[in-house]
Amino acid sequence: MNPCHKSAKTCWAQKAFLTLLVFSCIACSDQGQSTYPDWAWIGFQRPASNPVITPSPDSKFFCPLTGDSVAWESSDTFNPAAAIRDGKIILLYRAEDHSGEGIGNRTSRLGYAWSEDGVYFHREHTPVLYPDNDDQRSNEWPGGCEDPRIAVTEDGTYVMCYTQWNRIMPRLAIATSRDLKHWEKHGLAFGAAYDGRFAEDFSKSASIVTRMQGDRQVIAKIDGKYWMYWGERFVNVATSEDLVHWTPLLDETGELLNVMQPRPGYFDSELTECGPPAILTEQGILLFYNGKNAEGEKGDTRYTANAYCAGQALFDAQDPTRLIDRLDTPFLIPEAPFEKSGQYPDGTVFIEGLVFHNGKWHLYYGCADSKVGVAILDTRH
């Protein structure tokens, strides 16, 4: 069965934004590309109220591993996942305390925020996912739980892909929830694949493939399997039967299959790191990703060296391993002062959350590893 086949009733949202995108070829700023392919989603705009989440020194949490109260989101708040529940936008964002100095040397926990309009957020005072005295302690302590992406099944089960960081090796893990507040940790995404071959290897940044069901974005199946794009240095692929245990695809030599790689001379010359959940469209599978620009001659001189900008790529819906096209220039770059200062002063718009709400696509991103921003694509005009 063609995974892109949809009735007129169930694809109205996609048709609306696809029609918009044909005529909307104005990016958030002049990125150096005058025209864009019709498969690309162009026209995201930042609201004046950005950033939408900033650090809070007042939030306290009793850490079960230190046995003490900690200001768990006092240092930085960034890299959010997004989901819809009860008509509201929910963000689960990475929050760091002041337990160390420098990127990766503090403890990360995931905070919970909700909004009626996607711009103004209310926050819980305690995190909803964090290192605990559980069977994942050795994978998550002392570095924590980082950089989530969330997708939801048709029956309302939320699936989170996040990074477990024990300050030895970052590894991709899975957790599930019915309410986005109470999570069951399932451990390493690739722990059982190939008799544990990849259990101890570096892995992170997973984008589960989704589709539109009316105005709902839900997890898709292609040829009877769930699919995810994942990876930081390259884009890799994995499949699953149950959304918990994932099997990376391998190439003809038995190594991880790389379906997209960095390009010398472009904004993604250093890294191509997966962003929010990918989406099946009429043209193919749309993958949003984070491109890191290399230093020197290898990089793109139009953008700051080491900056993270947001890109888009299109994969074949019948063969998700086949790259069809990708943008040569980013559709979102660090521009605002808070996107170019903080933990990562080279600049970051690190996209991780994407949801459809009241006729608009809301794209949430980390700003210089310090704050949370949003860019919005309105499909109603």
N, C-alpha and C positions, 0 to 999 in steps of 0.2 A: 504493500500500500504506500502511496506517495505520502511521506510525513508532512508535506506542506499542503495537502488537500484540506480545504475548509469550506463549510457552507457559507452562504452570504450572511447568515445571521451571526455566525461565530467569528467572522473576520472583519467586522465593521471597524474595529479600532485600528487594525493594521492598515486597512485601506485608507482610513482617514489620515494617518500619519505618513503613509507612502505618498498620497496625493500632495500633502504639504511639502514633503521633502523634494519633490520634483521641482517645485517653484521656489523653495526656500534654500538658497545657496549662499546665505550670508552667515559666516561663522561668528563666534563670540568676539573675534577681532580679526584683523587682516593677517592670515597665517601664510600668505605668499602663494596661495592657490586660488585662481579666479573662478574656476568651475569645479564641480564635484560630480562623481558618478551618481546615477539615480538611486543606487542601492544605499548610499550613505545617509546618515541622519545628521543633518546640518541645521544650525539655527539655535542651538542651546544658548540661553541668556542667563547671566548671573543677576539675581535680585540685588537691590541696593542694600538689603539687610545682611548680606554676607559678612562674616562667617555666621553659621547657624548654631554651632556648638563651640565653646571655648573652655579652657581648663577652669576648674572650680576648687579652690582651696578649702571650702567649707564641707565638702562631702567626706564623711568618715565611714570606715568599714572595718569591722573586726576580722582581721586576717587569721584564718585557722592554722596557718603554717608558722607565722611569727608569734602568735598568741598576743597580739597587740592591735590597737586601733591604728589605722593608716589612712592618710589623706590620699585615697586611691586614684583620684583624677586631678591632682594638684599641679602636675608638671605639664602634661600634654594630652590633648584629645584629638584623635585623627582616624583615618582609614576606616570608614563606616560601612557596614552592610545595611541594606534597606529591605523592608517587607511591608505588606499591607495586612492589617487585621482590624476587623470591625469598622471599616471605612476610614481608618486612620493610617498615616505613614509612621512606621516604627523604624528607628535607627538603633542598631547595635554597634557602638563605636569603641575603638581601642582607646583605653585611658591608661596613662602611666603615672606612677607615684614618683617620689623623690628619693628612692632607695639607692640610686647610683648616679653616675655622670656619664653622658654620652649615649648615642643611639645603641639600643640593645642591652644596656647595662642597668635598666630599671625593670620593675615588674609590671607587666601589662595585664589588665582585666577588661572585660567587655561591659560597658555601660548601656543602659536602656533609656531611650527618649521617644516621645510620641508627639504627633502634630496633626492638627485638622487640615492645615493648608500646605504642609511640606516646607514651610519657611520658619515659623515660630514654634519652638519645641519646649515641651515640659520634660523634666528629667527625673528618674528615680535616684534616690540618694545612695543606693548600694548597687554593686555590679551584679549581673545575672550569670556570667560565666567567668570562672577564675580558678587558679590553682588551689587545690583542696587536698585533704587527707583521703584521697580516693585512689583507684587503680591507675590513674593517669599522672600521679604526682611526679614520677621520675621523668616524664616527658615534658612537664609544664613548669617545673620549679627549678630555679628561681625566676626564669625569664617571663613566663606567663603564657596567656592566650592572646593571639594577635590576628589582625587583618582578616576579619570574617567576610564571607560572602554567603548570602542566604537565598534559597529558592524554595518553592512550596509545591506539594503534590496536589492533585485534583481534590483529594479528600481532606486537605488542610493540615498535612504534616509538614512542618518546616524543617528543611535540611540545611545545616550550616557546615561549610567547609572553612576551617580556620587553621592557623599555624600554631603548633605546640613548640615552645622555645624553652629549652632547659639550659641554654647557654653553652651547649655542646654541639647540637645539630638541630636546625629548624626542620620540622616535618609536618606534612599535611595530615589533618585529623578531621573526623566527622562527629557531629552531634545532632540530635533531633529533638523537636519540641512540638507541642500542640498549641502553646500560647505565647511563645517567644520569651518567656520569663523562666520557665523551668525546663532545663535541658538535660538530656541523657547523653553522656559522653560515650562514644563507641571506639575511641582510640584511633590508631593510625589508618589512614585511608588505604594504604598499600601494604599493610602489615602482613597479610596472608598471601598476597599475589606471588606466584612463582616460588612457592615454598619459602617466603620471607626474603627473597633476594633483595628487594628494595626497602626493607623495613628500616634499615639504619642509614639510608641515603637522604641527602638533601632533597626536600620537596616543599612546595608552597603554592599559593595563588591559584585556586581552582574556580572555574566558571562552568557551572552545570548548564546544559542546553535546555532552554525553555521554549514555550510557544504561547500564543494568545488564545484564550478560550473566552470568547466574548470580550469583556474588558478586564479579564483576569489573566495574569501571567503565571502559567503553571509549568511544571517540569514535563518535558517531552520525552517520548520514546522514538527511536529510529531503528527500524529493523528489529524491534522487540527488546532493545537495550536502552539503558540510560547512558548518556555521553557527557563527558566533561573535557574542557580544555584546561590545562594547568601548566604551571612552570613560570620561572623567572628569567633565566638566561635565554631559553628557547620556549616556544609553545609546543607542548606535548599533548597527548590525548589518552584518555582512559575510558573504559566502559564498566557498567555494573548491572547486576540483576536486581539489586535490592537497595541501592543508593547508600549503602553503608560500606560494603566491601568492593573496592575498585581494582581493576586490572589495567595497568598501563599497556598501551600498544607498543610493540617492538618492530624494528625495521628488519631487513633481510639478514643483517649481521647479528641480530639478537640484542641490539642496543635499543635504548628508548627512541621511539619514533619522533623526530622533530618535524612538525608540520609548518612552522614559521620561524624564521631566524632573524637576528639583527642584520641591518643593511648599512655598510659603510657609506658615509656621506649623507645619511638621513637622520631625522630626529630620534629614530629607534636604533641607532648604530651600536649601542652598548647592550641593551636589554629589550626584550619584548615580553613583558609580564602581564599575565591575564588579569582582566578587570572584573566587572560585575557579570552575573549570569548571561550567557549568550542567548540569542533569540532567533527562532526560526521565522524568516520572512518569506515573501513570495519569490525573492531573488536568491535566497540561500540562507545560511546561518551567519548572522551578524555577530562578530566578536569585538567588543570594546577592549582595548588593552592599553597598558602603560609603557611608553617607549622612553628609555633613558638614552640621552645623547652622550656620545663618547667625547673624550678630550682630543684636542689637536686635529690633525688632518683626517682622522677617521670619522670625526663627527660632522654635524651640520652646523656651519658657522652662523646661520641665521638664529640659532638658539643657544642659550647658555650651556657650556660644557657641564655635564653631569645632571642637567635638569631633566625632570620627568614631565613629559607632555602626553596627552591622550590621543590615541589613534583608533582606527577602525579597520577591520579586515572582514572579508566575505569568504565563507567556505561553502562547499557543495552540500546541499541538503541530502542528497542521495549517498554521498561519500564524504562524511565529515572530516576526513583526513586531507582532502584536496583543497588547497588554497586557490581561490578564483582571482581575488584582487585585494588590494589594500591601499589606503590613502598614502600619498607621498608626503603630505604635510599634516600636522596634528590639527584636530578640530577644537582643542582646548589647550591653552598654554598658561604657565604661571604669569600673571599680570599684576594682581593686586599686591600691595606691600605684605599682607599676611600670607600670601602664597610664595613669597620670596624671602621670608625671614622666619626665624625659629630654629628648630633642631636642624633643619636642612636648608641652609641659606642659598644653595644653588637654585632652588625653586622646585616646587612639586604641586601638581594637580593630580593626585593619585586616585583614580576612579575605582570604586568598589561596589557602590550601591546604585541600582536603577529600578524604579518602580513607575507604574502607570496609575495616575490618580486624578480623577475629575478632568479627564481629557488632556492631561499633561504628563509628559515624561519628566521625572525628577531624577537627576544624576548627582549622586553624592560622592564627594571626594575629600581626601586628606590634603591639607594645605601646609606644605613645608614640615610635615610630621609634627604639627603643633595644633591645628584647628580643623574644623569640619566646614566645608563649603557645599553649595548646591548650584547647579546650572539646570535651567528648565526649558523644555521644548514644548510649546503649546500647539496642539494638533487641532484646535477648534476653529481656526481661521482659514 
